[in-house]
């Protein structure tokens, strides 16, 4: 899943409940697309204490992805191919597990 990890000194990210969690920067993560090709996202933060994996819309935008959200469904496409899909659950959009992150 990770190409490499680089530890950052004393960097934290604030959670929704106001708590702070330690961050380890990830140089690259790979998302397996529906057709088994791989999308690499760079400079993604890894927060081991976080209860969920979050993917930044900004990072997806930098990778030229299109994000469509409608009626509780999120669809992420790149070059007219669906990369990931998910549903809204407890305020977050959860990607379907069949596409590994």
VENMO-V872797 format. One record per helix or strand of 2 or more residues. SS is the DSSP state (2 for helix, 1 for strand). FROM is the first residue (numbers start at 1). TO is the last residue. Records with the same first field share a line. If there is no record, write none. Layout:
SS = FROM-TO, FROM-TO
//
This chain:
1 = 2-14, 20-32, 38-46, 66-70, 73-78, 81-89, 92-95
2 = 57-62
//
